Amino acid sequence: MKVANLPRAYEKAQTVDVSDIPIIDFEPFLTGGPEERAAVAAAIGQACEEVGFFYLANHGVPQDLIDRTFAVSAGYYAQPFPERMKSAATLEHWRGYVPSKLEAEGGTVGGAIETYRFMLDLPPDDPDVLAGKPLHLPNRWPEGQAAFKPTVEAYFDAVMTLSGHLRAAFAMALGLPEDYFEPFYQKPVVQLSLLHYRPPVSLREEDLEIGAGEHRDTGAFTLLMQDDTGGLEVERKDGVWIGAPPVKGAYVINIGNVMMKWTNGRFVSTPHRVVNRALRPRYSIPFFANPDYDVTIAPIPEIMKPGETPQFEAFENGSYMADFYKMGMAYLMKNGEKGPY
């Protein structure tokens, strides 16, 4: 969506400072002793409470695998649109290629983003697959891209593992047993996305496009790997927008609405957006660490202070996530690119 007379809210964000979005070294949590792990968890907890965002360095995902995943993503999006549409998601099957104008997430929608969406692939004889439960159909894979499937599957496995370590750190930061969140992540409705943002035709204000409008993430937490283009911007508590530029090899981690409600508002879900202000495409790879379909999310009693009351009502995660996907696909059908849906 071209933004004529770009509103003041989308003027260039201020430069980020590490006091706004801290960089946390995760290696001591992965390899250190109890005191080192507790210190990292405390730093993560502080970032989740004060900002809702942090950079994660030395996380254990090989840089070579990250680079190869970006390469297969760029190769896929280099194909003509009709080729991309051969693996398109549909109203009935929400995995696969998604043209522009879908990433609403409750905020302003841009038209400069397209997505390839993957979720956890379960065995064909899994009861949830046999039952046709929403969000449990198999992944779609493009044809003629030999390196695509093995690379994406290897990356998916790597971030699944990393998200488990982060869940342990979150639990420790909250004063909970390290494995507290694991019963909620047996068959999680996680989503891995390969995102492509087209570049503006110029850097004049009237030619800039909103890639992803202001929004909070729907799920529990997100692991985002950016290329070196930049464009991610985060709203501080004082309403000032700050840029969250790429830090080579580091993930940007942010809290989503599910985790905010789970922690009764202790961890904050922060508004953010993407505006590509560079004359080249932007690629990013977010992993949305959503819990299982068949779990109830409610404020955790064990972390509440004396006299504290629940600020959020309990809800069923499956219907919550399915409604989000249905809304997005319906929006695409009404406003997005036309294709064989």
N, C-alpha and C positions, 0 to 999 in steps of 0.2 A: 504494500500500500504506500504510494508516494505521499509524502506529507508536505503539502504546500503550506508555506508560511509556518514552518515548524514551531509548535507551541513552546512557550518558555520552559515547560516541564521537560522538554527534550533537548534543551541547550546542552552543550558539552559538559559532562560531569567533571567535578574537581579531581585532581590527582589523588590516588589512594595513598594512605599512610599506614604503616604496619600497626599503628595503634588503633586504626579503624578496622582493618581485617588482618589479624595476626597470621604469621607463618609458623606452623607447628611442625617440628621434627618428629616423625612417627617411629623412627627406628628404635629409640629406647623402649617404646611400648612393645614392639615386636620381638626384641632380643634382650631386653634388660631385666633386672630383678624387680622385686615387688615395689621398692621405693621409686625406681625410675618409671615404672609403669604407672604408678599412682600419680606422679608429678605430671606426666603427659596427659593422663585422664583429667586431672584438675584443670590444666590449661585448656583442654578441649571444652570442658564444662563451662569455664568462664567465657570463652568465645561464644558458645551456644546461648548463654544467658544474656550477654551484653550486645552481641552483634547478630548472631544467627548465621554467620559466615566465618570461615577460616580457610587458609591454604594448608594443605597437607603435603609435606615433603618427605622423601625417603620412606615411601609407603610400600615398597616391595613389588610393585607392578613394573616389569622390565620396560625400559625406554624403547627398546627395539620393538616390542609388541605394540606399544602405543603408536610408534611411528608407522608400523605396518598397517595398523587399523585405520589411521588417517589416510594412508595411501589407497587402501581398497575403497574407502568412502569417496575420496576424490575421483577414483576411477569409475565408480558407479555413477556419480553425478555428471561425469563427462559424457555419458551416453545421451542420445537424443531422447526427448520426452516420451515418445511412443515406446521406446525400449524400457524406460523406467516404469512406465505404467503396466508392463506385463506382470509385475510383481506387486501390484497396488493392493492396499487394504480395501476392504469393502464394509458395508453396513453390517454384514453378518460376521465378517472375519477381520478383526481390527489390527492384525499384524501385517507388516509389509510396508510398501512405499506409500507415503502420504504427501500429496502435493501441498501447495501453500494454503494458508488461511485456516489452519486447524489449531494452532498452538494458543488457544484462547486462555485456558486456565483461569477463567474468571476475570481477565483483564482486557486491555485494549489489544485487538488482534492486528498483527502485521501481515503483509503479503510477501515478504522477502525471505521466507524460510520454507524449506521442505525437509521431510523427515523420512528416515527408514527405521521402522520400529520392530524391536524384537522383545520377546518375553521368555520366561523359563519354558523350555520344551520338556514335557512329561512323556513317559512311555505311552504308546497307543492304547494299552490295556489299563491305564490308570483309571480308577473309578470316576474321577472328576472329568476326564476326557470322554469316557464312555457316556457319561450323563449329559454331555454337551453343556457343561457349566460355562457361563460367560467368562472370558479372558483365559480359557484353557485350550483353545485350538492351537494347532502347531504353527511354528514360524514359517514364513514364506522366504524363499531364497531366489535370487536372480539367476538367470541362465547366462552362460558364456562368460562367467567371472570366476575362473578356477580358484583363485586365492581368497575369494570373498568369504565363503562359508567357514573354512578352517580358521581363518584369521579372526573373524568375528566371534566364533565359538570359543577360541582360546582367550580372547579378551574378555568375553562374558564370564568365563570361569574365573579369571583373575580378579575382576571387580566384585564378583560374588564373594570370593574369599576375603577381599579387603573390606567389604561392607560388614562381614561378620566380625572382623577385628574392631571396626568402628562401633558396632553395637556393644561389644564388650567395654570399650572405652566410655561410651555414653552411660552404660549401666554403672560403671565404677564412679563416674563423675556425679551420679545421682545418689550414691551411697547404697546401691542395690547389688545383689550378687552378679558376678560377671556374666553369667549365662541367663540373666533375667529375661531378655528379649527373645531367646532362642525358640521357646515354644510357639511364638508368633511368626516364625520364619521357617516352617517346615516345607511348604510349597508356595513360596511368596509370589505375589503378582508383580514382581519387579519388571522394570522396562529399561532396555538399553536403546538409545536413539543415536543414529548417525544424522547430524544436522548439517545442512548447507544453506548459508545465507548469501544471496547474490549481492554483488557490490552495487553501490549507487553509481549513476552515470557521471556524477561529479560530486564534489564536496560542498557545493553551494547548498545553503539551507533548504531551498525548495526542492532539491533533488535527493535529499536523504530519505531513507525508508526505515520504518520501524520493523525490525526483525522479529522481536518478541516484545509485546507491550508489557507495561507494568503489571506484575502478577506475583503471587506467592505460590510456591510449589504445592501440589495437592497432597503428595504422599508423606512418608516419614522423613527421609533425608535424601539428598542428591549428591552424587560424586560426579563432578564436571571436569573433563579434560578439554582445554581450549587449544586451538592452534595459536600462532603468534600474531594474529590479526588484531585481536582486542575487540571491544564493543560491549562487554558485560559491565553493567552499572548497577550499583546497590544504593538503596535509600537509607541514610543514617536516621537515628531516632529524632534528630532535630530537623528532618525534612530535606537535608542537603543530599544531593546525589553525588556519589563518588565512583570513579572508575575502579574496576577490579581487573587490572591488566594481567596478561598471562605471565606466570612464573614458570620457566622452563622445567618440565617434568613434574610439577606440583599439581595436585588436584585442588579445585575449589569445592569445598564441602559446605552445603547449606541445609538448614533445618526447614522441613515442610510443615504443612498444617496438621498432619496426623501426629507428628512428634510433639508439636506445640500443644495439642489437645491432650495427648498422652501424659505430658509432664505438667498439665494444668497451667500452662503459660510460662513455666520456668524457662524452657528453651523457646526462643522466639523464631517465628517464621517471618522473614523480612522481605519486603517488596524489592523486586529487581527487574531488569529489562535488558534488552540488547538492541543497540543501534550501531550498525556497521558504518563507521566513519572512515573507512579505508577504501581505496580504489582497487580492491581485490576481493575475491570470495572469502567468506569466513566459514571454517569448519569447526564443529565442536562435537563432543561425545558425552552426553549426560547419561548417568545411570541412576534411575529412580528406585530407591530401596524401599519398596512398598511391602507391607506384611502380607500374610496369607489372606485368602479370600474368606475363609470361614473363621474369622476371629472378631471379637468385640473389642473396640477401642474405648477406653474410659480413663479418666484421670487416675493415676497410680496412687492408691491410698498411702503406701509406705513412704512416699517422699513428701507428703503434706506436713506442714508445720502445725503445731497445736492451734486449733481454732480456724484453720484454713478450710474452706469449703470448695467443692468442685465447681470450676468455672465453665465447664463444657459438659454437655450431655453425652452419654454413651451412644455409640453407633456401630452398625455392622459394616466392617471394612469392605466386604464384597459388593454390597449394593452401592456403597459410597463410590468405589472405584468404577463400577460398571456404569453408574449414572454419569460420571465424568467422561468416560469414553463415548457413551451414547450421545451426549451433548456435543462433543467435538466432532463426531462423524456426521451428525445431523447438520451442524454448521457448515461442514465441508460440502455436503450435498447441496446446500442452499446457495453457498457463496463461493465455493472454491473452483478449481480447475475442473473442466468436464472430462470425464473418462469412462471406462467400461465398468461402472459400479453396478 
